[in-house]
Amino acid sequence: MWWLDTCDAEQVDPFVAVKLQEATGAWLDELAVGQRQRLVEVLGKLAASEEHNGRRYEIRLFGFALGLIDEEIEEEAPVVREWIDPVNRIR
């Protein structure tokens, strides 16, 4: 999963990370083509509406990271990924 790259090695047990990736891959393999296309479409709409640069970038990268789309996004990752309190994320 894409967000595993944002965690320090001490934060995520490697066994858990592998199991998570395997389970996600198995779930995606079971999706019909139309469902996969819909998921990519929804991720695109979420990214387009996201105001925070870091979250927008990660949402756009998500489809590629999971193998739903073949082409990696062209934009560079934001330089600073600042943490935003959940209270301030909801508008």
N, C-alpha and C positions, 0 to 999 in steps of 0.2 A: 504494500500500500504506500502511496505517495507520502503520507505524513510520517511514516517510519523514518524517512531520511531527515526529518526535522528534529528527531529525538536523539539524545546522547545514548551511547551503548549501554550505559548503566541504568537508563530509564526503562528499557524494554528488554525482556528476556528473549534471547535469540530463538528459543523453542517456541515461544508465544508468537513471535513475529512470523516465523515460518508457517505455523498452523493458521494464522490469520490470512496470510497470502494464499495458502492452499485452499482454504475455505472460500475465499472471495473468488478465486479463479474457478473453482468448481461451480459456484453459484452463477457466475457469468456464462460459463459453458452451457448451462441449462436454459438460458434465456433464448427465446426465439429471435430471429433477425429483427423483426419489427420492434420487439421490446428493447433490444440493444440500441436501435436507431432512436427510439423515444428517449432512452436514458441519455444519449449524447445530446439530443435536442434540449432536454430539460437542463442539463449541465451548462449548455451554451446560454440559455436564458438566465440561469442563476448567475453566471459569470458576468453577463451584460448588465445585470441590475446591481451587482456588488460594488459598493463605493470604496472599500478598502483595497488598496493595490495588492497587498500580500495575499489576501483571501481570493481576490479575483484571479490572480495568477495561478494559485493552487487549484481552484475550481476548473480553470481552463486546461491545466495540465492533467487533471484527474482522468479524463477519457484516454489520453495517451498512456499514462502510467498503468492503467488497467488493461491496455490492449484493445480498447474499443475503437480507437482511431489509429491509423498508421503513421500519420505525420505529426511530428513534435511541433509545438507552438513556436513561433519565430521570436517572440519577445523574450528579453532577458528577465531573470528573477529580480524582484525588487531588492535593492541593496540592503535596506534595513527592514527587518520583520519585527515590528513592535507588537507587544502584547496589549490587547484592548480588553478591559474589564467587560464581562458579559452584559452587565447592566447598560453599558454604553453602546453595545452592539445592536440592541433592539430599538427601533425608532417608531 
